[in-house]
Amino acid sequence: MDVFRIEGGARLAGTLRVNGSKNAALPQLAACLLTDTPVTLRDVPELSDIGSMYRLLATLGVDLDRDADTRTVTLRSADEGKSHATYDIMRTMRAGICTLGPMLARRGSARVSLPGGCAIGDRPVNLHLKGMRALGAQIDLDQGDIVATAPGGRLRGARVFLGGSFGSTVLGTANVMSAATLAEGTTIIESAACEPEIVDLADLLTAMGARIAGAGSPRITIEGVNELGGTDHRVIADRIEAGTFMVAAAITGGSLRLKNCPLDCMMAATELLRDSGVIIREEPGADPLRATCTVEAGDKLMPAELTTQPHPGFPTDLQAQFMALLCLADGNSVVTEKIFPERFMHVAELSRMGASLHRQGATVVVSGVRGLTGAPVMASDLRASAGLVLAGLAAKGQTVINRVYHLDRGYEHLETRLAEVGAKITRCDDTVAARVPKTTDLPEVTVVRRRPVAGPAS
Ligand code: EPU
């Protein structure tokens, strides 16, 4: 199994391009099931989660024509008779649930395995099902599968409230909005997720012929149409990857220029960084969703209060990375997780690196320390792993991060890109990492070819 070996302390400097967004691309790929004409998506990142979605769509009768070099994929739903999303793929990638709405809307029925539990919490899909039922679907559970049918072959528009105990649901909103595009009549989603990935999905669906108003606000109105067609769409840039790179600059005392950076939808993160003393300069002229900016560590890192919230609040997907940064702040910070209250797998691992963390329920008090020390640590979910990589970049000595397949689910060639801007990081086989002694200058090791492995869903 692959591990990352990091020799901490190198200051990062240089330019990185932010890739297309994983979480925007996944429901968009599923949306190709809404039409039998080809849909082309550009800037789709090469990730193991995306690969799992491609495999799932192939089993659902979709022909895929992919160009990995240009990150462009053209999809055509060619065989509408195959509508069973099976557990073997669904358990590796929760976003597979987003095939439910499109299949139900277009084909009149669908069978989709319940995705199961994951490392960051229970993650139920009750709100997805509530939305489908509101649109008139008959839903049964059989052997762990959701069996859904639209009476008379077509969904009906309805008013549906998608708020849950932890706010709205991003993929639930994507699923119901996609399904409603082909329903008969008007659908109003109240307490819809406002995330930029929902706006980007609405842009794609609109380009396919859907009639959607209000995406990005808590009320989305969808006028159902009889059919949708193909289109060509470029996926928005990944705000979580951008935020991770920003922390990489700040935590290493470095300076990174980020291209294709969706600054316009990152205000909660950039404001927190600025308040902590990090300098962010936007270059004038560019599209604020594809901006170029420079992120530079300040003289001193100040502590902060961070509470995760639905967009435009601070994103849960950056909580672990920012916690790693706050470990080195000059004072006490408070981190509260309000989306996934159990999403703290990184706390014990950061503590092994010398962080001073005290968790009580969904809150962690982070007492800043002067430095972290490298250690062997275990990646547990995608974003927790990213937090450990960042801590490893700043730590004294060597950090070995096990189970990096979690990272491959959401960051494309992370080690190569960080190495390009000065990080001392290599991917190697865990047996090699175990043999290599600690050094300040990394000796040559056998770098194995990247082998993305689908990990447990997160
Ligand atoms: N929830 C319910 N019922 C539901 C759905 C969600 O109670 O039917 C709860 C969840 O348990 C959670 C809250 O609502 O407490 C929000 O969950 P949400 O449904 O919004 O999460 P998601 O749509 O399944 C997406 C991202 C996650 C990201 C969350 C929150 C994708 C593929 N996944 O998940 O991304 O953390 O929104 O922003 O878009 C990641 O990229 O690492 C990742 C986990």
Residues whose N, C-alpha, C, O or C-beta is under 5 A from the ligand:
A	BS01	EPU	N23 L26 A95 R123 P124 V125 N126 L127 H128 G164 F166 G167 S168 T169 V170 L171 G172 T316 D317 I339 F340 L382 R383 S458
